């Protein structure tokens, strides 16, 4: 026997059997018209599809999957598309984040339980990207990512209109009496006018960039607009490549290394990426067994400059980013800081992929030594108010508020906030610090994107557009402001946040990485003795989630999902 002969592919333990089980695995599949030779031992490629009409950002994924299939067939593979739970950021209540871990379980078991040798992950809307990466990481087959691409730039009254970012801006203008409701409503059809995901540097574009920076996708993946013909070409090339990855046994764990995560953290700083990337990358690292900590974000990224002039921190949109050179152009600028020998999905290293990468528009992608913003990466705060850490994105904050001491105005939950924020009698001004509780992983539950609380109308009317806001919530990647997020432990887990009262003084000092509640330990102990907690869910996914979800500084994964279970399922179904 030839000792170099490769063992049969995993799928052959389904399709390669000459017995009753093999008959069943093949025969039922043949009802879809597949010819005999597709079961002959060639790589079977699962195409993990998050298409759903309720996830509009992924609404074009059936079409995209067809181009992946073309590529798989061309390379001699057998593509099989399968659906997994899809998470539409704009529709799902109480928040899509509540279901990220659930979707990841669906992905993990759908990959492991089926005859796949390699997987293509079709990802777009915010949570679909981390959910698929997490699930795939827990299996560790050869895996490649394909993002759906951003929408074309929104256009309204002769100007660009960015997803999310412009919603926050315009709704504040309506509340301040500077825009009519009719104008606001007419912007709806102008903002989202093509297929694709949000076209600001929000969470979807950030995570698509992370997929590329991690090396899980082919170069160029992040920025090609969804409707650009080059997106379907990318899909076809991705299909071709995954077949080769199976032949090379290029598993996810060879790509998702500590070096890859360090690269991604640095790239996130250079693109002014979303704070949500912190939670998602911590969770993905936990699945693949890479030790990554909250402080890595500060240590590796906080002093790096932002090179990308994109909303919400800047002016342009993803379409402009693609025409300027896309993510490779940014990575080229910081190549000297990256692990250039990190392996990527195309079989080349990061450094090899960045050879001969051009930059076409220097107003969009700035040079490293003339950045768009200096020291723009995510900062991690600590103090008695955030013992396990909190997150702030200084590039999206007001510089004059990065060191601030103010009187707390506390909202116990999101309902109380919505009820009271418009009250003209609310005792609040622009020097106060708005504090929102019970919006963390356990408290909401699901850690909703409500941390960028709208300002009180009476403050807005003075022309003031930012105040310090702190919470255990997340914030949309399309949002901006001096917003402290992800406080850990959260209020519902008994963190100090639960004990803050209106009138307390809070000190924020981003340069010193400090978030301090100016209340004595004795007083806090007395308040803690009276703290009664919040009611917990009693059934279904909500209960399972709240019983097992970890705090934000660990990535908010379920404790029972950390790590992986490999690819083996020795027991057959009949
Ligand atoms: Fe889907 Fe923004 S709502 S990416």
Boltz pocket constraint, residues with backbone or C-beta under 6 A from the ligand:
constraints:
  - pocket:
      binder: B
      contacts: [[A, 57], [A, 88], [A, 89], [A, 90], [A, 124], [A, 125], [A, 126], [A, 163], [A, 197], [A, 198], [A, 202], [A, 204]]
      max_distance: 6.0
